[in-house]
Amino acid sequence: GDHIEPHAQALVAQLSNAFDQYCNAGEDDDDDDAAMAAAQCLECIATVLKGICEKPELYKSLEPQLIPLVLKILGNDGDYIEYLECALDILTFLTYFPEEITPTLWQAFPLIYVAFDQWAYDYLSLMVPPLQAFIAKDPAAFLQGSAVLPEGTVTYADLIFAIVAKTVSNDRSSESECRQALSLFLSILHSCHGLVDSYLPMINEISLGKLGQQVNSENPLTRIA
């Protein structure tokens, strides 16, 4: 806490630079040791962020180093999947603790969806916390936001619905993953009260569809199953 705060910016800058160097070395030379060192740099960054979480105003000064790093890992078609867990941890700190989310950080929102949809389905549990923070911290930006994808322009709300629908309809999704996905609906209903009435039929359809699967199951699963 107190002993990290004065040095947080310098530490994160050094660790971010070291990550880039090790990451490039691991990529160019297929160097496992360099890749491991790069991952350790990210873990150290997360430790710094945890150490200053009681002073969330400090996070903004760290974003110039951290946002490009997170976007690089999220936005390269899985080329950096070995670093994704740490990147999502860092993104959770940047979205959960500060009072507001900067426009630059919102660039990560659609990248989370693309990663989930194309190459990181199994990382849903780590994606839900930052998605919930995006929705809760700035409901207006969430409802107004959209992403340009190969299939066209898609609203951020529709991206969330796609994540939930894909999770609850996939036979290989665990019950825990389904609950986590459905919790995104709770975030929307809580944070966007009265502004998402047009989505209620879809929320009911997806949620009741999942409930119907359990009712008709030979071995219905409970909350603790």
Legacy VTK file of the C-alpha trace (Angstrom):
# vtk DataFile Version 3.0
C-alpha trace
ASCII
DATASET POLYDATA
POINTS 225 float
0.000 0.000 0.000
1.813 3.086 1.312
5.256 1.906 0.255
4.102 1.093 -3.309
2.066 4.217 -4.062
4.989 6.684 -4.585
6.682 4.289 -6.985
3.659 2.829 -8.771
4.018 4.812 -12.001
7.737 4.076 -12.370
7.246 0.407 -11.512
4.431 -0.061 -14.013
6.357 1.775 -16.740
9.414 -0.437 -16.219
7.359 -3.622 -16.035
5.365 -2.702 -19.156
8.554 -2.062 -21.113
10.056 -5.313 -19.854
6.892 -7.168 -20.873
7.145 -5.827 -24.425
10.796 -6.833 -24.677
10.265 -10.343 -23.294
7.066 -10.788 -25.295
8.802 -9.880 -28.545
11.762 -12.117 -27.724
9.466 -15.026 -26.939
7.547 -14.470 -30.155
10.596 -14.044 -32.415
12.712 -16.873 -31.042
10.019 -19.154 -29.657
11.783 -18.651 -26.319
9.811 -20.247 -23.480
11.934 -18.537 -20.828
11.226 -15.123 -22.353
7.499 -15.891 -22.521
7.520 -16.913 -18.863
9.373 -13.740 -17.911
6.785 -11.702 -19.838
3.972 -13.361 -17.889
5.768 -12.635 -14.625
5.960 -8.961 -15.572
2.162 -8.913 -15.917
1.747 -10.656 -12.567
3.949 -8.009 -10.967
1.861 -5.258 -12.567
-1.281 -6.818 -11.077
0.451 -6.882 -7.682
1.219 -3.158 -7.972
-2.401 -2.436 -8.923
-3.636 -4.431 -5.954
-1.278 -2.512 -3.686
-2.747 0.865 -4.666
-6.427 -0.094 -4.882
-7.225 2.148 -1.916
-5.995 5.109 -3.979
-7.966 4.533 -7.197
-7.102 8.017 -8.471
-3.612 6.656 -9.185
-4.899 4.259 -11.809
-5.518 7.003 -14.358
-1.818 7.900 -14.468
-1.014 4.249 -15.234
-3.438 3.866 -18.130
-1.038 5.168 -20.840
1.205 2.168 -20.151
-1.468 -0.410 -19.374
-4.252 0.161 -21.895
-2.055 -0.480 -24.981
-0.729 -3.601 -23.281
-4.231 -4.945 -22.577
-5.475 -4.085 -26.074
-2.473 -5.837 -27.619
-3.200 -9.056 -25.761
-6.957 -8.944 -26.390
-6.801 -7.820 -29.992
-4.472 -10.148 -31.858
-6.592 -13.207 -32.645
-5.229 -15.248 -29.746
-1.551 -14.753 -30.567
-1.004 -13.761 -26.928
-3.469 -16.115 -25.269
-0.849 -17.230 -22.749
-1.032 -13.728 -21.267
-4.809 -13.355 -21.374
-5.495 -14.304 -17.757
-3.134 -11.609 -16.482
-4.463 -9.046 -18.958
-8.036 -9.623 -17.779
-6.889 -9.286 -14.157
-5.287 -5.937 -15.010
-8.427 -4.852 -16.881
-10.550 -5.736 -13.856
-8.458 -3.429 -11.665
-8.701 -0.613 -14.214
-12.485 -0.900 -14.528
-13.526 -1.780 -10.968
-11.634 0.637 -8.724
-11.587 4.035 -10.511
-14.714 6.179 -10.246
-15.052 6.440 -14.015
-13.947 4.548 -17.094
-12.047 6.543 -19.695
-13.099 6.466 -23.370
-9.776 4.846 -24.304
-10.428 1.964 -21.934
-13.815 1.312 -23.582
-11.854 0.055 -26.606
-11.358 -3.155 -24.647
-15.097 -3.865 -24.408
-15.699 -5.205 -27.934
-12.322 -6.943 -27.909
-13.477 -9.034 -24.950
-16.461 -10.179 -26.999
-14.344 -11.040 -30.041
-11.900 -12.975 -27.865
-14.754 -14.881 -26.213
-16.439 -15.631 -29.515
-13.386 -16.666 -31.505
-10.565 -17.970 -29.327
-11.017 -17.551 -25.579
-14.382 -19.108 -24.735
-12.924 -20.845 -21.677
-11.926 -17.520 -20.111
-15.491 -16.344 -19.495
-15.133 -16.348 -15.697
-12.332 -13.770 -15.983
-14.219 -11.691 -18.547
-17.386 -11.232 -16.507
-15.931 -8.948 -13.767
-14.602 -6.246 -16.135
-17.760 -6.467 -18.275
-19.871 -5.948 -15.156
-17.717 -2.975 -14.178
-18.070 -1.392 -17.631
-21.859 -1.688 -17.395
-22.124 -0.478 -13.791
-19.714 2.453 -14.021
-21.159 4.040 -17.147
-24.562 2.669 -18.185
-25.040 5.477 -20.701
-21.808 4.695 -22.529
-22.709 1.013 -22.476
-26.166 1.595 -23.979
-24.874 4.048 -26.582
-21.787 2.067 -27.532
-21.364 -0.094 -30.603
-18.621 -2.031 -32.337
-17.864 -2.521 -36.013
-17.495 -6.266 -36.540
-17.283 -8.349 -39.743
-21.025 -8.979 -39.503
-21.744 -5.243 -39.234
-22.227 -2.663 -36.496
-23.366 -4.307 -33.254
-24.383 -2.532 -30.053
-22.526 -3.317 -26.847
-25.794 -4.557 -25.352
-26.188 -7.045 -28.182
-22.627 -8.245 -27.608
-23.544 -9.086 -24.024
-26.665 -10.917 -25.158
-24.592 -12.907 -27.630
-22.147 -13.918 -24.871
-24.953 -15.063 -22.588
-26.881 -16.883 -25.314
-23.806 -18.719 -26.558
-22.830 -19.782 -23.046
-26.193 -21.093 -21.867
-26.860 -22.932 -25.148
-23.463 -24.638 -25.287
-23.499 -28.183 -23.934
-19.934 -27.929 -22.725
-20.605 -24.880 -20.548
-20.494 -25.682 -16.852
-23.300 -24.581 -14.570
-20.901 -22.118 -12.976
-20.174 -20.568 -16.378
-23.886 -20.333 -17.145
-24.546 -18.570 -13.848
-21.701 -16.161 -14.473
-22.992 -15.387 -17.953
-26.536 -14.842 -16.697
-25.178 -12.490 -14.022
-24.464 -10.079 -16.877
-28.237 -9.774 -17.330
-28.510 -8.833 -13.644
-25.869 -6.146 -14.161
-27.790 -4.689 -17.093
-31.145 -4.749 -15.280
-29.649 -3.189 -12.146
-27.555 -0.488 -13.807
-29.864 0.356 -16.721
-33.174 0.271 -14.848
-36.013 1.463 -17.061
-33.756 1.845 -20.097
-33.710 -1.724 -21.395
-37.388 -2.638 -21.449
-37.143 -3.625 -25.109
-34.629 -6.305 -24.130
-36.826 -7.910 -21.467
-38.449 -10.460 -23.829
-35.007 -11.617 -24.948
-33.748 -11.811 -21.362
-36.794 -13.903 -20.441
-36.391 -16.140 -23.470
-32.741 -16.915 -22.778
-33.137 -17.278 -19.003
-36.300 -19.375 -19.145
-34.814 -21.478 -21.913
-31.941 -22.391 -19.619
-34.365 -23.069 -16.777
-36.357 -25.330 -19.072
-33.247 -27.369 -19.807
-32.818 -28.017 -16.107
-36.483 -28.848 -15.482
-36.364 -31.449 -18.232
-32.990 -32.840 -17.206
-32.770 -36.313 -15.678
-30.446 -34.876 -13.044
-31.330 -31.220 -12.498
-28.432 -29.209 -11.125
-28.862 -26.921 -8.140
-26.987 -23.769 -7.234
-24.448 -25.830 -5.302
-24.167 -28.643 -7.840
LINES 1 226
225 0 1 2 3 4 5 6 7 8 9 10 11 12 13 14 15 16 17 18 19 20 21 22 23 24 25 26 27 28 29 30 31 32 33 34 35 36 37 38 39 40 41 42 43 44 45 46 47 48 49 50 51 52 53 54 55 56 57 58 59 60 61 62 63 64 65 66 67 68 69 70 71 72 73 74 75 76 77 78 79 80 81 82 83 84 85 86 87 88 89 90 91 92 93 94 95 96 97 98 99 100 101 102 103 104 105 106 107 108 109 110 111 112 113 114 115 116 117 118 119 120 121 122 123 124 125 126 127 128 129 130 131 132 133 134 135 136 137 138 139 140 141 142 143 144 145 146 147 148 149 150 151 152 153 154 155 156 157 158 159 160 161 162 163 164 165 166 167 168 169 170 171 172 173 174 175 176 177 178 179 180 181 182 183 184 185 186 187 188 189 190 191 192 193 194 195 196 197 198 199 200 201 202 203 204 205 206 207 208 209 210 211 212 213 214 215 216 217 218 219 220 221 222 223 224
